[in-house]
Amino acid sequence: MTITAQTVQFDADLLNKYDKSVPRYTSYPPATELKSEVGEIDFRAGIAAGNHKKTPISLYCHIPFCETACYFCGCNTIITKNKKVAPTYLDYLTKDISQTAALISPQRKVNQIHWGGGTPNYLNQSQIEQLFNHLVSHFNIEQRAEISIEVNPRYIDKNYIFFLKSLGFNRISFGIQDFNPQVQEAINRIQPESMLFNVMGWMRDAGFDGANVDLIYGLPFQTLETFKETVKKTIQLNPDRIALFNFAYMPWLKPAQKNISESDLPKAAEKLAILQMTIEELNSNGYVYIGMDHFAKPDDELAIAQQQGKLHRNFQGYTTKPESDLFAFGITSISMLHDVYVQNHKGLKGYYNALDAGKLPIEKGVSLHRDDIIRRAIIMELMCQFELNKDHFEEKYNLHFDLDFDQYFAKELVELQPLEADGLVKLYSDRITVTPRGRLLIRNVVSVFDTYLKGRKEQSFSKAI
C-alpha cells in the first residue's frame, strides 16, 4: 500500500472537532508515564534481554546547549554563551557512554545514530570529533548505518559542514521555522534567506545522503500569504524531507514561550488554512505525505519504506531501520528498549552526581507489560502504515498473540465507531484502515488504544492540529 500526499483529504470541520490535546506517540506508553520506581535494575535487565536476542541498536546523543533562546522551542535546553561548559559536559557524556556500552554485547550492531539538542554544533570541531570517535570505539557500527545530526544554521560555516561529512555523518537537518523576518524576530531566531540557501548549498556540495528541514505553523504573526512564501522558498531549497510541526503554545510548561503573546498567534481558522495550503503545495511539488507532520521525496528511504510496509517509529520520529533498542546519552535523554524505557536526570547536577557515584544517570522509567507491548504494536503500525491487518501484525511484531483480536479490543472497536461515522477510519473484519480524511488526525485515531490517556492531564500534550 502506497501512502502519498494526494491521498490526504483536508476537512476543516473535522479538524476543528478533533483538535484536542493528545500525545505524539513517539513511544507507547508516552514519556508522561515514566516513574521514579523504575530505574537502573530494570534497565540492566532490558539490556541483558537485548543481548540475548542480539537486537540491533540505535544511539542518541543530547547536546543541550544553545547560545540564545528560541522562544517557540519545547526542547530541553540550557541557554549559555559560555563555551567553557562544553568540555565538562563532554567528559561526563563520554563516561555515560562508556558505562552503558560496557553492558552491551559487542555482537550487537548499531544501525542508526542521531545527535540532537539543544545545538550539537555548539561544540567545536575538536569536541565533535572527540565524541564521534568515542562512540565508534565503544560500539559495533554498521558500515551503512544512518548517522545524522541537527545543526543551527546561524552558527555554522562551509568548513564545519564539510568536516561533519568527512567525519562520518551522512544525514543532516536544520530548522527554518519561517522565512518571514517579522516572525523570526518574534521567536528570537533571525535567519536571513541568503544564510539558509547558503547552508543548504554547502550541505549539497558536501554530499550528504539527505538534508532535511523543519517548518512550524501557528507562530506569531504568521498569515496564509506570508507562510505561502515560506513554503515556496522551502521548496526552492529542495530538501529531501520536510517536517511541518504545529506550534505547541504551552507557556505554563515552557517558560521561554512567555515571550510570545497569545494575541499575536494566528486564529484557528487561519492556522487551518495555513496547514491546508502547505499540504497542497507540498503535494503539487512532489512530496509524499509520510504521516503525522512529515513529508519526503518519493525516492527517499522513508517513502520507500512506507510503501513496502517497513516504516518504523521511535523517539527520534519516523525511521527506516528495523525494530531496535534505542540507547540515549546526555541529560534528559530517553532510552527505549523492548520492555523498559528510562530517562536520564534532567539537570546537570543530578546527571554529574550519578556518574561520579559510578551509577547510570537514570532518574525515572517505565516497565512495559504484555498489554503495553501489544498496544504499542497497534499504535505504531497505524501511525506508520495507516492500516492494521489483524492477522499480520502479530507475526510482524513477534507478539505470539493468543487472544481473539476483536474480543481483546472489543471496547476500542466500539470507541472507533464514531470515528468511522465521521469518516476517519474504516472497520473491516480483518483490518482497520485510516482513511485519507483521517490521516491528519492519526494521533486521535490511535489514542483510542491508549489505556493511560484518561488518567493524564490534557495540558501535558500539544493539540493534534
C-alpha positions, 0 to 999 in steps of 0.5 A, spaced: 500 500 500 502 506 497 501 512 502 502 519 498 500 526 499 494 526 494 491 521 498 490 526 504 483 529 504 483 536 508 476 537 512 476 543 516 470 541 520 473 535 522 479 538 524 476 543 528 472 537 532 478 533 533 483 538 535 484 536 542 490 535 546 493 528 545 500 525 545 505 524 539 506 517 540 513 517 539 513 511 544 507 507 547 506 508 553 508 516 552 514 519 556 508 522 561 508 515 564 515 514 566 516 513 574 521 514 579 520 506 581 523 504 575 530 505 574 537 502 573 535 494 575 530 494 570 534 497 565 540 492 566 535 487 565 532 490 558 539 490 556 541 483 558 534 481 554 537 485 548 543 481 548 540 475 548 536 476 542 542 480 539 537 486 537 540 491 533 541 498 536 540 505 535 544 511 539 542 518 541 546 523 543 543 530 547 547 536 546 543 541 550 546 547 549 544 553 545 547 560 545 540 564 545 533 562 546 528 560 541 522 562 544 517 557 540 522 551 542 519 545 547 526 542 547 530 541 553 535 546 553 540 550 557 541 557 554 549 559 555 554 563 551 559 560 555 563 555 551 567 553 557 561 548 559 562 544 553 568 540 555 565 538 562 559 536 559 563 532 554 567 528 559 561 526 563 557 524 556 563 520 554 563 516 561 555 515 560 557 512 554 562 508 556 558 505 562 552 503 558 556 500 552 560 496 557 553 492 558 552 491 551 554 485 547 559 487 542 555 482 537 550 487 537 550 492 531 548 499 531 544 501 525 542 508 526 545 514 530 542 521 531 545 527 535 540 532 537 539 538 542 539 543 544 545 545 538 550 539 537 554 544 533 555 548 539 561 544 540 567 545 536 570 541 531 575 538 536 569 536 541 565 533 535 570 529 533 572 527 540 565 524 541 564 521 534 570 517 535 568 515 542 562 512 540 565 508 534 570 505 539 565 503 544 560 500 539 559 495 533 557 500 527 554 498 521 558 500 515 551 503 512 548 505 518 544 512 518 548 517 522 545 524 522 545 530 526 541 537 527 545 543 526 543 551 527 544 554 521 546 561 524 552 558 527 555 554 522 560 555 516 562 551 509 568 548 513 564 545 519 559 542 514 564 539 510 568 536 516 561 533 519 561 529 512 568 527 512 567 525 519 562 520 518 555 523 518 551 522 512 544 525 514 543 532 516 537 537 518 536 544 520 530 548 522 527 554 518 521 555 522 519 561 517 522 565 512 518 571 514 523 576 518 517 579 522 516 572 525 523 570 526 524 576 530 518 574 534 521 567 536 528 570 537 531 566 531 533 571 525 535 567 519 536 571 513 534 567 506 541 568 503 544 564 510 539 558 509 540 557 501 547 558 503 547 552 508 543 548 504 548 549 498 554 547 502 550 541 505 549 539 497 556 540 495 558 536 501 554 530 499 550 528 504 545 522 503 539 527 505 538 534 508 532 535 511 528 541 514 523 543 519 517 548 518 512 550 524 505 553 523 501 557 528 507 562 530 506 569 531 504 573 526 504 568 521 498 569 515 496 564 509 500 569 504 506 570 508 507 562 510 505 561 502 512 564 501 515 560 506 513 554 503 515 556 496 522 558 498 522 551 502 521 548 496 526 552 492 531 549 497 529 542 495 530 538 501 529 531 501 524 531 507 520 536 510 517 536 517 511 541 518 510 541 526 504 545 529 506 550 534 505 547 541 503 554 545 504 551 552 507 557 556 505 554 563 510 548 561 515 552 557 517 558 560 521 561 554 514 561 550 512 567 555 515 571 550 510 570 545 503 573 546 497 569 545 494 575 541 499 575 536 498 567 534 494 566 528 486 564 529 484 557 528 481 558 522 487 561 519 492 556 522 487 551 518 488 554 512 495 555 513 496 547 514 491 546 508 495 550 503 502 547 505 499 540 504 497 542 497 503 545 495 507 540 498 503 535 494 503 539 487 511 539 488 512 532 489 512 530 496 509 524 499 505 525 505 509 520 510 504 521 516 503 525 522 507 532 520 512 529 515 513 529 508 519 526 503 521 525 496 518 519 493 525 516 492 527 517 499 528 511 504 522 513 508 517 513 502 520 507 500 519 504 506 512 506 507 510 503 501 513 496 502 510 496 509 517 497 513 516 504 516 518 504 523 517 509 529 521 511 535 523 517 539 527 520 534 520 520 529 519 516 523 525 511 521 527 506 516 531 501 520 528 495 523 525 494 530 531 496 535 533 498 542 534 505 542 540 507 547 540 515 549 546 519 552 546 526 555 541 529 560 534 528 559 535 523 554 530 517 553 532 510 552 527 505 549 528 498 549 523 492 548 520 492 555 523 498 559 524 505 557 528 510 562 530 517 562 536 520 564 536 526 570 534 532 567 539 537 570 546 537 570 547 536 577 543 530 578 546 527 571 554 529 574 552 526 581 550 519 578 556 518 574 561 520 579 557 515 584 559 510 578 551 509 577 547 510 570 544 517 570 537 514 570 532 518 574 525 515 572 522 509 567 517 505 565 516 497 565 512 495 559 507 489 560 504 484 555 498 489 554 503 495 553 507 491 548 501 489 544 498 496 544 504 499 542 504 494 536 497 497 534 499 504 535 505 504 531 503 500 525 497 505 524 501 511 525 506 508 520 502 504 515 495 507 516 492 500 516 492 494 521 491 487 518 489 483 524 492 477 522 499 480 520 501 484 525 502 479 530 507 475 526 510 482 524 511 484 531 513 477 534 507 478 539 505 470 539 498 473 540 493 468 543 487 472 544 481 473 539 483 480 536 476 483 536 474 480 543 481 483 546 479 490 543 472 489 543 471 496 547 476 500 542 472 497 536 466 500 539 470 507 541 472 507 533 465 507 531 464 514 531 470 515 528 468 511 522 461 515 522 465 521 521 469 518 516 476 517 519 477 510 519 474 504 516 472 497 520 473 491 516 473 484 519 480 483 518 483 490 518 482 497 520 484 502 515 485 510 516 482 513 511 485 519 507 480 524 511 483 521 517 490 521 516 491 528 519 488 526 525 492 519 526 494 521 533 486 521 535 485 515 531 490 511 535 489 514 542 483 510 542 488 504 544 491 508 549 489 505 556 493 511 560 490 517 556 484 518 561 488 518 567 493 524 564 492 531 564 490 534 557 495 540 558 501 535 558 500 534 550 500 539 544 493 539 540 493 534 534 492 540 529 
